[in-house]
């Protein structure tokens, strides 16, 4: 199959392109610019020629990045809806049979969470909606951040972050599951993409420390005022993933028990493989 991948240059998208090639499919990297054109269905239509499936894996954590106002709603809601409309129109005259939309398993009231939920509601019944928890693997910002924390002699964490339960999925399994959904004669309407094991963020860091051959770290609970000040600083200076949105997301669990996978094999534990 020929698959259009939106967000092919990102962490999930790059692994997905590799998984598609390994499965004998052709990944076409979407090159639509500028990003403000993404909410126009007619802008997507030329990219759908000869395409049998589409994966929308574009996303962003911060609003107004790159000078685009309301960027999160554009990327997570309006753009994938416009793409779905273009696919539905192309499906009447072309070969587009599958649309997979990569969202996120998240809670809270941040602009990020609201935009993700709005996209899921608008695409219900029109696409296979994939909702991953924390995604770990080589090239991942989250796994790189957890790895760095695991190497510290002491562990400074906000209380809400330390208690947050996540259910990480290997990026290789996430990519393979998306490929399986694309190839399935009856793809699932949604997939809550979580790994086999849920634990708190503090516990995952402890497991990573053990994998690195390090003993337990001393846990230091950061004061709430310092936590919020550091998150606001991250809003202004984007040197990593830490910002007010990240704090809001990590104040809510990202775990889902008994979530079936499109894969015929068991999902691997998050610790089975490289993180950086």
Secondary structure by P-SEA (a helix, b strand, c coil): cbbbbcccccaaaaaaaaaaaaacbbbbbbbcccccccccccccccccccccbbbbcccccccccccccaaaaaaccaaaaaaaaaaaaaaacccccbbbbbbbbcccccaaaaaaaaaaaaaccccbbbbbccccccccaaaaaaaaaaaccbbbbccccccbbbbbbbaaaaaaaaaaaaacccccccccccccccccaaaaaaaaaaaacccccbbbbccaaaaaaaaaaaaacccccccaaaaaaacccccccccccccccccccccccccc
